[in-house]
Amino acid sequence: MSVIVCYAPTNDSPEERKDEYYGELHTVIDKIPERDVKIVTGNLNAKVGRDNQGIENVISVKGLGEVANEIGTNFISFCSTKNLVIGGALFQHKVIHKYTWTSS
């Protein structure tokens, strides 16, 4: 099992920083043996929503809201390319347990 703890840049970060982050994440994932279970955790700054049309293997319909930011779209794309599942939206939870922070 390999656990990757990361902190993703926010939507306000420069595009170069976002590209650099995903480049580094791709590199780290590619170095992990294929047979390992991979867990990516941390503050991913992603809102992935519940619309899973075409990406059923990545996310279920038990998420919250809609893909609300570019980071969410990038994270879904990353997970799709690396054959990862977004676990936070995989199981049914009470709405209050589906998020950790609300913007003012």
Biopython code that builds the backbone (N, CA, C, O; Angstrom):
import numpy as np
from Bio.PDB.StructureBuilder import StructureBuilder

atoms = [
    (1, "MET", "N", (0.846, -1.165, 0.000)),
    (1, "MET", "CA", (0.000, 0.000, 0.000)),
    (1, "MET", "C", (0.893, 1.231, 0.000)),
    (1, "MET", "O", (1.895, 1.290, 0.713)),
    (2, "SER", "N", (0.518, 2.203, -0.803)),
    (2, "SER", "CA", (1.241, 3.473, -0.847)),
    (2, "SER", "C", (0.264, 4.606, -0.564)),
    (2, "SER", "O", (-0.796, 4.697, -1.184)),
    (3, "VAL", "N", (0.632, 5.463, 0.375)),
    (3, "VAL", "CA", (-0.198, 6.605, 0.736)),
    (3, "VAL", "C", (0.534, 7.872, 0.332)),
    (3, "VAL", "O", (1.690, 8.084, 0.698)),
    (4, "ILE", "N", (-0.155, 8.710, -0.428)),
    (4, "ILE", "CA", (0.411, 9.978, -0.881)),
    (4, "ILE", "C", (-0.392, 11.086, -0.220)),
    (4, "ILE", "O", (-1.600, 11.193, -0.430)),
    (5, "VAL", "N", (0.272, 11.902, 0.569)),
    (5, "VAL", "CA", (-0.377, 13.028, 1.232)),
    (5, "VAL", "C", (0.037, 14.285, 0.485)),
    (5, "VAL", "O", (1.225, 14.553, 0.306)),
    (6, "CYS", "N", (-0.956, 15.053, 0.051)),
    (6, "CYS", "CA", (-0.621, 16.227, -0.751)),
    (6, "CYS", "C", (-1.515, 17.417, -0.402)),
    (6, "CYS", "O", (-2.562, 17.274, 0.231)),
    (7, "TYR", "N", (-1.075, 18.568, -0.827)),
    (7, "TYR", "CA", (-1.833, 19.801, -0.664)),
    (7, "TYR", "C", (-1.893, 20.455, -2.037)),
    (7, "TYR", "O", (-0.887, 20.953, -2.544)),
    (8, "ALA", "N", (-3.075, 20.448, -2.629)),
    (8, "ALA", "CA", (-3.238, 20.979, -3.987)),
    (8, "ALA", "C", (-3.320, 22.498, -3.964)),
    (8, "ALA", "O", (-3.798, 23.083, -2.992)),
    (9, "PRO", "N", (-2.858, 23.132, -5.025)),
    (9, "PRO", "CA", (-3.018, 24.585, -5.116)),
    (9, "PRO", "C", (-4.501, 24.950, -5.247)),
    (9, "PRO", "O", (-5.312, 24.133, -5.682)),
    (10, "THR", "N", (-4.838, 26.155, -4.877)),
    (10, "THR", "CA", (-6.219, 26.623, -4.972)),
    (10, "THR", "C", (-6.505, 27.133, -6.376)),
    (10, "THR", "O", (-5.599, 27.242, -7.202)),
    (11, "ASN", "N", (-7.775, 27.446, -6.644)),
    (11, "ASN", "CA", (-8.152, 28.004, -7.948)),
    (11, "ASN", "C", (-7.444, 29.313, -8.240)),
    (11, "ASN", "O", (-7.201, 29.642, -9.401)),
    (12, "ASP", "N", (-7.109, 30.064, -7.196)),
    (12, "ASP", "CA", (-6.455, 31.365, -7.381)),
    (12, "ASP", "C", (-4.974, 31.250, -7.715)),
    (12, "ASP", "O", (-4.347, 32.241, -8.089)),
    (13, "SER", "N", (-4.415, 30.067, -7.586)),
    (13, "SER", "CA", (-2.994, 29.868, -7.873)),
    (13, "SER", "C", (-2.728, 30.027, -9.366)),
    (13, "SER", "O", (-3.613, 29.791, -10.188)),
    (14, "PRO", "N", (-1.502, 30.429, -9.712)),
    (14, "PRO", "CA", (-1.149, 30.554, -11.134)),
    (14, "PRO", "C", (-1.238, 29.205, -11.843)),
    (14, "PRO", "O", (-0.995, 28.161, -11.239)),
    (15, "GLU", "N", (-1.586, 29.237, -13.119)),
    (15, "GLU", "CA", (-1.720, 28.007, -13.919)),
    (15, "GLU", "C", (-0.444, 27.174, -13.894)),
    (15, "GLU", "O", (-0.499, 25.944, -13.875)),
    (16, "GLU", "N", (0.720, 27.855, -13.893)),
    (16, "GLU", "CA", (1.989, 27.125, -13.886)),
    (16, "GLU", "C", (2.109, 26.265, -12.629)),
    (16, "GLU", "O", (2.607, 25.141, -12.685)),
    (17, "ARG", "N", (1.649, 26.802, -11.494)),
    (17, "ARG", "CA", (1.724, 26.058, -10.222)),
    (17, "ARG", "C", (0.806, 24.844, -10.257)),
    (17, "ARG", "O", (1.177, 23.770, -9.783)),
    (18, "LYS", "N", (-0.400, 25.012, -10.822)),
    (18, "LYS", "CA", (-1.334, 23.883, -10.929)),
    (18, "LYS", "C", (-0.754, 22.792, -11.831)),
    (18, "LYS", "O", (-0.818, 21.607, -11.507)),
    (19, "ASP", "N", (-0.186, 23.210, -12.968)),
    (19, "ASP", "CA", (0.421, 22.243, -13.891)),
    (19, "ASP", "C", (1.598, 21.527, -13.225)),
    (19, "ASP", "O", (1.770, 20.319, -13.393)),
    (20, "GLU", "N", (2.403, 22.273, -12.473)),
    (20, "GLU", "CA", (3.546, 21.700, -11.768)),
    (20, "GLU", "C", (3.076, 20.675, -10.726)),
    (20, "GLU", "O", (3.663, 19.602, -10.592)),
    (21, "TYR", "N", (2.024, 21.015, -10.002)),
    (21, "TYR", "CA", (1.481, 20.119, -8.984)),
    (21, "TYR", "C", (1.038, 18.795, -9.603)),
    (21, "TYR", "O", (1.423, 17.729, -9.121)),
    (22, "TYR", "N", (0.231, 18.853, -10.670)),
    (22, "TYR", "CA", (-0.239, 17.619, -11.290)),
    (22, "TYR", "C", (0.892, 16.849, -11.964)),
    (22, "TYR", "O", (0.862, 15.620, -12.025)),
    (23, "GLY", "N", (1.885, 17.569, -12.467)),
    (23, "GLY", "CA", (3.057, 16.898, -13.025)),
    (23, "GLY", "C", (3.794, 16.101, -11.964)),
    (23, "GLY", "O", (4.194, 14.959, -12.194)),
    (24, "GLU", "N", (3.973, 16.719, -10.787)),
    (24, "GLU", "CA", (4.630, 16.030, -9.672)),
    (24, "GLU", "C", (3.795, 14.838, -9.199)),
    (24, "GLU", "O", (4.333, 13.768, -8.913)),
    (25, "LEU", "N", (2.484, 15.034, -9.121)),
    (25, "LEU", "CA", (1.603, 13.952, -8.681)),
    (25, "LEU", "C", (1.642, 12.774, -9.655)),
    (25, "LEU", "O", (1.667, 11.619, -9.231)),
    (26, "HIS", "N", (1.647, 13.063, -10.957)),
    (26, "HIS", "CA", (1.771, 12.008, -11.975)),
    (26, "HIS", "C", (3.082, 11.247, -11.789)),
    (26, "HIS", "O", (3.107, 10.018, -11.854)),
    (27, "THR", "N", (4.174, 11.985, -11.555)),
    (27, "THR", "CA", (5.484, 11.361, -11.385)),
    (27, "THR", "C", (5.498, 10.432, -10.179)),
    (27, "THR", "O", (6.004, 9.312, -10.254)),
    (28, "VAL", "N", (4.943, 10.900, -9.073)),
    (28, "VAL", "CA", (4.905, 10.083, -7.845)),
    (28, "VAL", "C", (4.079, 8.817, -8.066)),
    (28, "VAL", "O", (4.519, 7.721, -7.719)),
    (29, "ILE", "N", (2.887, 8.962, -8.640)),
    (29, "ILE", "CA", (2.015, 7.803, -8.894)),
    (29, "ILE", "C", (2.696, 6.811, -9.829)),
    (29, "ILE", "O", (2.601, 5.601, -9.623)),
    (30, "ASP", "N", (3.385, 7.315, -10.859)),
    (30, "ASP", "CA", (4.040, 6.430, -11.824)),
    (30, "ASP", "C", (5.176, 5.618, -11.206)),
    (30, "ASP", "O", (5.519, 4.551, -11.716)),
    (31, "LYS", "N", (5.764, 6.114, -10.108)),
    (31, "LYS", "CA", (6.864, 5.401, -9.452)),
    (31, "LYS", "C", (6.370, 4.282, -8.529)),
    (31, "LYS", "O", (7.156, 3.431, -8.112)),
    (32, "ILE", "N", (5.079, 4.281, -8.211)),
    (32, "ILE", "CA", (4.519, 3.274, -7.312)),
    (32, "ILE", "C", (4.262, 1.990, -8.103)),
    (32, "ILE", "O", (3.704, 2.040, -9.200)),
    (33, "PRO", "N", (4.661, 0.848, -7.558)),
    (33, "PRO", "CA", (4.404, -0.414, -8.270)),
    (33, "PRO", "C", (2.912, -0.596, -8.574)),
    (33, "PRO", "O", (2.064, -0.242, -7.755)),
    (34, "GLU", "N", (2.601, -1.135, -9.719)),
    (34, "GLU", "CA", (1.217, -1.318, -10.170)),
    (34, "GLU", "C", (0.400, -2.148, -9.190)),
    (34, "GLU", "O", (-0.798, -1.914, -9.037)),
    (35, "ARG", "N", (1.019, -3.103, -8.534)),
    (35, "ARG", "CA", (0.298, -4.001, -7.629)),
    (35, "ARG", "C", (-0.105, -3.329, -6.314)),
    (35, "ARG", "O", (-0.959, -3.852, -5.598)),
    (36, "ASP", "N", (0.493, -2.184, -5.984)),
    (36, "ASP", "CA", (0.185, -1.487, -4.729)),
    (36, "ASP", "C", (-1.193, -0.843, -4.762)),
    (36, "ASP", "O", (-1.643, -0.363, -5.802)),
    (37, "VAL", "N", (-1.855, -0.838, -3.612)),
    (37, "VAL", "CA", (-3.060, -0.033, -3.434)),
    (37, "VAL", "C", (-2.568, 1.390, -3.235)),
    (37, "VAL", "O", (-1.673, 1.633, -2.426)),
    (38, "LYS", "N", (-3.147, 2.327, -3.968)),
    (38, "LYS", "CA", (-2.711, 3.725, -3.891)),
    (38, "LYS", "C", (-3.782, 4.566, -3.222)),
    (38, "LYS", "O", (-4.949, 4.520, -3.612)),
    (39, "ILE", "N", (-3.388, 5.334, -2.217)),
    (39, "ILE", "CA", (-4.308, 6.235, -1.538)),
    (39, "ILE", "C", (-3.726, 7.638, -1.635)),
    (39, "ILE", "O", (-2.616, 7.895, -1.169)),
    (40, "VAL", "N", (-4.489, 8.547, -2.247)),
    (40, "VAL", "CA", (-4.095, 9.950, -2.336)),
    (40, "VAL", "C", (-4.992, 10.700, -1.374)),
    (40, "VAL", "O", (-6.214, 10.679, -1.514)),
    (41, "THR", "N", (-4.395, 11.361, -0.401)),
    (41, "THR", "CA", (-5.171, 12.066, 0.609)),
    (41, "THR", "C", (-4.541, 13.423, 0.892)),
    (41, "THR", "O", (-3.411, 13.695, 0.485)),
    (42, "GLY", "N", (-5.272, 14.254, 1.581)),
    (42, "GLY", "CA", (-4.779, 15.583, 1.920)),
    (42, "GLY", "C", (-5.825, 16.622, 1.575)),
    (42, "GLY", "O", (-7.004, 16.300, 1.432)),
    (43, "ASN", "N", (-5.402, 17.856, 1.443)),
    (43, "ASN", "CA", (-6.302, 18.927, 1.040)),
    (43, "ASN", "C", (-6.188, 19.070, -0.470)),
    (43, "ASN", "O", (-5.244, 19.673, -0.980)),
    (44, "LEU", "N", (-7.158, 18.511, -1.174)),
    (44, "LEU", "CA", (-7.108, 18.493, -2.634)),
    (44, "LEU", "C", (-7.799, 19.695, -3.259)),
    (44, "LEU", "O", (-7.720, 19.885, -4.472)),
    (45, "ASN", "N", (-8.477, 20.514, -2.451)),
    (45, "ASN", "CA", (-9.160, 21.725, -2.921)),
    (45, "ASN", "C", (-10.068, 21.463, -4.112)),
    (45, "ASN", "O", (-10.225, 22.329, -4.972)),
    (46, "ALA", "N", (-10.666, 20.282, -4.173)),
    (46, "ALA", "CA", (-11.481, 19.886, -5.321)),
    (46, "ALA", "C", (-12.943, 19.710, -4.919)),
    (46, "ALA", "O", (-13.255, 19.135, -3.876)),
    (47, "LYS", "N", (-13.823, 20.216, -5.767)),
    (47, "LYS", "CA", (-15.254, 19.959, -5.622)),
    (47, "LYS", "C", (-15.642, 19.097, -6.820)),
    (47, "LYS", "O", (-15.672, 19.572, -7.955)),
    (48, "VAL", "N", (-15.939, 17.816, -6.552)),
    (48, "VAL", "CA", (-16.170, 16.883, -7.652)),
    (48, "VAL", "C", (-17.638, 16.640, -7.953)),
    (48, "VAL", "O", (-17.956, 16.083, -9.003)),
    (49, "GLY", "N", (-18.534, 17.035, -7.076)),
    (49, "GLY", "CA", (-19.962, 16.935, -7.343)),
    (49, "GLY", "C", (-20.488, 15.527, -7.417)),
    (49, "GLY", "O", (-19.884, 14.585, -6.905)),
    (50, "ARG", "N", (-21.651, 15.400, -8.078)),
    (50, "ARG", "CA", (-22.307, 14.095, -8.151)),
    (50, "ARG", "C", (-22.589, 13.638, -9.575)),
    (50, "ARG", "O", (-23.075, 12.525, -9.772)),
    (51, "ASP", "N", (-22.301, 14.455, -10.560)),
    (51, "ASP", "CA", (-22.554, 14.062, -11.946)),
    (51, "ASP", "C", (-21.437, 13.130, -12.405)),
    (51, "ASP", "O", (-20.303, 13.559, -12.620)),
    (52, "ASN", "N", (-21.770, 11.861, -12.550)),
    (52, "ASN", "CA", (-20.743, 10.890, -12.915)),
    (52, "ASN", "C", (-20.927, 10.324, -14.325)),
    (52, "ASN", "O", (-20.381, 9.271, -14.652)),
    (53, "GLN", "N", (-21.680, 11.011, -15.137)),
    (53, "GLN", "CA", (-21.922, 10.527, -16.492)),
    (53, "GLN", "C", (-20.606, 10.429, -17.263)),
    (53, "GLN", "O", (-19.913, 11.425, -17.471)),
    (54, "GLY", "N", (-20.286, 9.228, -17.672)),
    (54, "GLY", "CA", (-19.060, 8.973, -18.421)),
    (54, "GLY", "C", (-17.845, 8.690, -17.551)),
    (54, "GLY", "O", (-16.804, 8.276, -18.060)),
    (55, "ILE", "N", (-17.964, 8.907, -16.258)),
    (55, "ILE", "CA", (-16.840, 8.659, -15.346)),
    (55, "ILE", "C", (-17.290, 7.817, -14.155)),
    (55, "ILE", "O", (-16.828, 8.016, -13.031)),
    (56, "GLU", "N", (-18.184, 6.886, -14.410)),
    (56, "GLU", "CA", (-18.741, 6.038, -13.356)),
    (56, "GLU", "C", (-17.669, 5.246, -12.615)),
    (56, "GLU", "O", (-17.858, 4.884, -11.454)),
    (57, "ASN", "N", (-16.549, 4.977, -13.276)),
    (57, "ASN", "CA", (-15.469, 4.230, -12.642)),
    (57, "ASN", "C", (-14.632, 5.097, -11.703)),
    (57, "ASN", "O", (-13.784, 4.576, -10.979)),
    (58, "VAL", "N", (-14.858, 6.416, -11.705)),
    (58, "VAL", "CA", (-14.088, 7.340, -10.873)),
    (58, "VAL", "C", (-14.904, 7.865, -9.702)),
    (58, "VAL", "O", (-14.382, 7.991, -8.594)),
    (59, "ILE", "N", (-16.170, 8.169, -9.929)),
    (59, "ILE", "CA", (-16.991, 8.819, -8.908)),
    (59, "ILE", "C", (-18.416, 8.274, -8.965)),
    (59, "ILE", "O", (-18.914, 7.908, -10.030)),
    (60, "SER", "N", (-19.060, 8.228, -7.803)),
    (60, "SER", "CA", (-20.455, 7.780, -7.774)),
    (60, "SER", "C", (-21.369, 8.998, -7.687)),
    (60, "SER", "O", (-20.893, 10.133, -7.676)),
    (61, "VAL", "N", (-22.655, 8.771, -7.628)),
    (61, "VAL", "CA", (-23.628, 9.871, -7.567)),
    (61, "VAL", "C", (-23.878, 10.327, -6.131)),
    (61, "VAL", "O", (-24.818, 11.081, -5.882)),
    (62, "LYS", "N", (-23.067, 9.889, -5.201)),
    (62, "LYS", "CA", (-23.289, 10.228, -3.795)),
    (62, "LYS", "C", (-22.496, 11.451, -3.342)),
    (62, "LYS", "O", (-22.405, 11.720, -2.145)),
    (63, "GLY", "N", (-21.927, 12.183, -4.278)),
    (63, "GLY", "CA", (-21.193, 13.398, -3.948)),
    (63, "GLY", "C", (-22.142, 14.521, -3.577)),
    (63, "GLY", "O", (-23.332, 14.294, -3.358)),
    (64, "LEU", "N", (-21.614, 15.725, -3.507)),
    (64, "LEU", "CA", (-22.398, 16.886, -3.100)),
    (64, "LEU", "C", (-22.321, 17.952, -4.187)),
    (64, "LEU", "O", (-21.229, 18.350, -4.593)),
    (65, "GLY", "N", (-23.466, 18.411, -4.656)),
    (65, "GLY", "CA", (-23.499, 19.517, -5.625)),
    (65, "GLY", "C", (-22.973, 19.146, -6.990)),
    (65, "GLY", "O", (-23.175, 18.035, -7.481)),
    (66, "GLU", "N", (-22.287, 20.113, -7.593)),
    (66, "GLU", "CA", (-21.733, 19.946, -8.932)),
    (66, "GLU", "C", (-20.235, 20.191, -8.901)),
    (66, "GLU", "O", (-19.696, 20.708, -7.923)),
    (67, "VAL", "N", (-19.566, 19.810, -9.991)),
    (67, "VAL", "CA", (-18.150, 20.161, -10.107)),
    (67, "VAL", "C", (-18.116, 21.673, -10.124)),
    (67, "VAL", "O", (-18.598, 22.301, -11.066)),
    (68, "ALA", "N", (-17.552, 22.252, -9.094)),
    (68, "ALA", "CA", (-17.675, 23.693, -8.926)),
    (68, "ALA", "C", (-16.386, 24.452, -9.173)),
    (68, "ALA", "O", (-16.361, 25.677, -9.050)),
    (69, "ASN", "N", (-15.324, 23.758, -9.516)),
    (69, "ASN", "CA", (-14.091, 24.495, -9.776)),
    (69, "ASN", "C", (-13.183, 23.709, -10.716)),
    (69, "ASN", "O", (-13.367, 22.512, -10.937)),
    (70, "GLU", "N", (-12.214, 24.410, -11.251)),
    (70, "GLU", "CA", (-11.261, 23.815, -12.190)),
    (70, "GLU", "C", (-10.452, 22.712, -11.519)),
    (70, "GLU", "O", (-10.094, 21.720, -12.154)),
    (71, "ILE", "N", (-10.168, 22.891, -10.239)),
    (71, "ILE", "CA", (-9.410, 21.880, -9.501)),
    (71, "ILE", "C", (-10.186, 20.563, -9.476)),
    (71, "ILE", "O", (-9.592, 19.496, -9.627)),
    (72, "GLY", "N", (-11.512, 20.628, -9.286)),
    (72, "GLY", "CA", (-12.339, 19.425, -9.296)),
    (72, "GLY", "C", (-12.271, 18.715, -10.636)),
    (72, "GLY", "O", (-12.136, 17.493, -10.695)),
    (73, "THR", "N", (-12.365, 19.482, -11.708)),
    (73, "THR", "CA", (-12.277, 18.912, -13.059)),
    (73, "THR", "C", (-10.915, 18.271, -13.289)),
    (73, "THR", "O", (-10.827, 17.174, -13.840)),
    (74, "ASN", "N", (-9.857, 18.952, -12.869)),
    (74, "ASN", "CA", (-8.499, 18.411, -13.028)),
    (74, "ASN", "C", (-8.309, 17.141, -12.207)),
    (74, "ASN", "O", (-7.679, 16.189, -12.666)),
    (75, "PHE", "N", (-8.856, 17.127, -10.987)),
    (75, "PHE", "CA", (-8.703, 15.956, -10.129)),
    (75, "PHE", "C", (-9.449, 14.752, -10.701)),
    (75, "PHE", "O", (-8.939, 13.632, -10.670)),
    (76, "ILE", "N", (-10.647, 14.979, -11.217)),
    (76, "ILE", "CA", (-11.406, 13.893, -11.853)),
    (76, "ILE", "C", (-10.634, 13.348, -13.046)),
    (76, "ILE", "O", (-10.536, 12.134, -13.225)),
    (77, "SER", "N", (-10.090, 14.235, -13.854)),
    (77, "SER", "CA", (-9.311, 13.825, -15.022)),
    (77, "SER", "C", (-8.078, 13.017, -14.603)),
    (77, "SER", "O", (-7.770, 11.982, -15.193)),
    (78, "PHE", "N", (-7.378, 13.510, -13.572)),
    (78, "PHE", "CA", (-6.198, 12.806, -13.059)),
    (78, "PHE", "C", (-6.568, 11.397, -12.592)),
    (78, "PHE", "O", (-5.905, 10.424, -12.950)),
    (79, "CYS", "N", (-7.628, 11.295, -11.794)),
    (79, "CYS", "CA", (-8.061, 9.991, -11.272)),
    (79, "CYS", "C", (-8.457, 9.047, -12.400)),
    (79, "CYS", "O", (-8.188, 7.847, -12.343)),
    (80, "SER", "N", (-9.092, 9.594, -13.415)),
    (80, "SER", "CA", (-9.504, 8.786, -14.555)),
    (80, "SER", "C", (-8.293, 8.220, -15.288)),
    (80, "SER", "O", (-8.286, 7.047, -15.663)),
    (81, "THR", "N", (-7.266, 9.048, -15.496)),
    (81, "THR", "CA", (-6.062, 8.583, -16.206)),
    (81, "THR", "C", (-5.260, 7.572, -15.404)),
    (81, "THR", "O", (-4.629, 6.681, -15.972)),
    (82, "LYS", "N", (-5.284, 7.712, -14.083)),
    (82, "LYS", "CA", (-4.480, 6.837, -13.233)),
    (82, "LYS", "C", (-5.285, 5.684, -12.638)),
    (82, "LYS", "O", (-4.792, 4.969, -11.766)),
    (83, "ASN", "N", (-6.521, 5.503, -13.106)),
    (83, "ASN", "CA", (-7.375, 4.404, -12.647)),
    (83, "ASN", "C", (-7.602, 4.445, -11.133)),
    (83, "ASN", "O", (-7.506, 3.424, -10.453)),
    (84, "LEU", "N", (-7.908, 5.651, -10.613)),
    (84, "LEU", "CA", (-8.179, 5.849, -9.195)),
    (84, "LEU", "C", (-9.656, 6.155, -8.997)),
    (84, "LEU", "O", (-10.318, 6.645, -9.911)),
    (85, "VAL", "N", (-10.169, 5.871, -7.819)),
    (85, "VAL", "CA", (-11.562, 6.137, -7.468)),
    (85, "VAL", "C", (-11.583, 7.223, -6.401)),
    (85, "VAL", "O", (-10.781, 7.188, -5.467)),
    (86, "ILE", "N", (-12.491, 8.188, -6.529)),
    (86, "ILE", "CA", (-12.632, 9.243, -5.528)),
    (86, "ILE", "C", (-13.529, 8.705, -4.422)),
    (86, "ILE", "O", (-14.745, 8.604, -4.587)),
    (87, "GLY", "N", (-12.920, 8.363, -3.299)),
    (87, "GLY", "CA", (-13.623, 7.688, -2.216)),
    (87, "GLY", "C", (-14.575, 8.562, -1.427)),
    (87, "GLY", "O", (-15.541, 8.054, -0.859)),
    (88, "GLY", "N", (-14.332, 9.863, -1.376)),
    (88, "GLY", "CA", (-15.190, 10.753, -0.614)),
    (88, "GLY", "C", (-16.611, 10.803, -1.139)),
    (88, "GLY", "O", (-17.533, 11.159, -0.405)),
    (89, "ALA", "N", (-16.794, 10.456, -2.383)),
    (89, "ALA", "CA", (-18.129, 10.469, -2.996)),
    (89, "ALA", "C", (-18.586, 9.058, -3.349)),
    (89, "ALA", "O", (-19.502, 8.885, -4.153)),
    (90, "LEU", "N", (-17.968, 8.071, -2.765)),
    (90, "LEU", "CA", (-18.266, 6.685, -3.100)),
    (90, "LEU", "C", (-19.394, 6.106, -2.252)),
    (90, "LEU", "O", (-20.162, 5.266, -2.720)),
    (91, "PHE", "N", (-19.491, 6.555, -1.014)),
    (91, "PHE", "CA", (-20.475, 6.000, -0.092)),
    (91, "PHE", "C", (-21.465, 7.076, 0.349)),
    (91, "PHE", "O", (-21.152, 8.266, 0.339)),
    (92, "GLN", "N", (-22.658, 6.640, 0.733)),
    (92, "GLN", "CA", (-23.693, 7.555, 1.200)),
    (92, "GLN", "C", (-23.324, 8.086, 2.585)),
    (92, "GLN", "O", (-22.999, 7.317, 3.490)),
    (93, "HIS", "N", (-23.380, 9.405, 2.737)),
    (93, "HIS", "CA", (-23.120, 10.070, 4.009)),
    (93, "HIS", "C", (-24.203, 11.112, 4.245)),
    (93, "HIS", "O", (-24.878, 11.530, 3.304)),
    (94, "LYS", "N", (-24.374, 11.533, 5.485)),
    (94, "LYS", "CA", (-25.238, 12.674, 5.762)),
    (94, "LYS", "C", (-24.611, 13.885, 5.088)),
    (94, "LYS", "O", (-23.388, 13.978, 4.986)),
    (95, "VAL", "N", (-25.446, 14.814, 4.627)),
    (95, "VAL", "CA", (-24.941, 15.989, 3.915)),
    (95, "VAL", "C", (-23.896, 16.733, 4.743)),
    (95, "VAL", "O", (-22.889, 17.180, 4.195)),
    (96, "ILE", "N", (-24.111, 16.872, 6.024)),
    (96, "ILE", "CA", (-23.173, 17.609, 6.875)),
    (96, "ILE", "C", (-21.792, 16.951, 6.935)),
    (96, "ILE", "O", (-20.816, 17.611, 7.291)),
    (97, "HIS", "N", (-21.697, 15.676, 6.597)),
    (97, "HIS", "CA", (-20.414, 14.979, 6.611)),
    (97, "HIS", "C", (-19.748, 14.932, 5.234)),
    (97, "HIS", "O", (-18.698, 14.308, 5.077)),
    (98, "LYS", "N", (-20.342, 15.581, 4.246)),
    (98, "LYS", "CA", (-19.798, 15.538, 2.889)),
    (98, "LYS", "C", (-18.837, 16.688, 2.579)),
    (98, "LYS", "O", (-18.233, 16.720, 1.507)),
    (99, "TYR", "N", (-18.695, 17.620, 3.506)),
    (99, "TYR", "CA", (-17.786, 18.725, 3.288)),
    (99, "TYR", "C", (-17.164, 19.139, 4.604)),
    (99, "TYR", "O", (-17.682, 18.817, 5.673)),
    (100, "THR", "N", (-16.052, 19.854, 4.529)),
    (100, "THR", "CA", (-15.358, 20.246, 5.753)),
    (100, "THR", "C", (-15.295, 21.758, 5.934)),
    (100, "THR", "O", (-14.950, 22.237, 7.014)),
    (101, "TRP", "N", (-15.625, 22.510, 4.890)),
    (101, "TRP", "CA", (-15.474, 23.958, 4.973)),
    (101, "TRP", "C", (-16.472, 24.611, 4.035)),
    (101, "TRP", "O", (-16.719, 24.098, 2.944)),
    (102, "THR", "N", (-17.043, 25.726, 4.437)),
    (102, "THR", "CA", (-17.980, 26.473, 3.605)),
    (102, "THR", "C", (-17.444, 27.884, 3.400)),
    (102, "THR", "O", (-17.081, 28.562, 4.361)),
    (103, "SER", "N", (-17.395, 28.318, 2.161)),
    (103, "SER", "CA", (-16.924, 29.675, 1.844)),
    (103, "SER", "C", (-17.926, 30.704, 2.343)),
    (103, "SER", "O", (-19.134, 30.479, 2.278)),
    (104, "SER", "N", (-17.436, 31.820, 2.835)),
    (104, "SER", "CA", (-18.339, 32.859, 3.371)),
    (104, "SER", "C", (-18.963, 33.717, 2.287)),
    (104, "SER", "O", (-19.738, 34.624, 2.588)),
]
sb = StructureBuilder()
sb.init_structure("model")
sb.init_model(0)
sb.init_chain("A")
sb.init_seg("    ")
for serial, (resi, resn, name, xyz) in enumerate(atoms, 1):
    if name == "N":
        sb.init_residue(resn, " ", resi, " ")
    sb.init_atom(name, np.array(xyz, "f"), 0.0, 1.0, " ", f" {name:<3s}", serial, name[0])
structure = sb.get_structure()
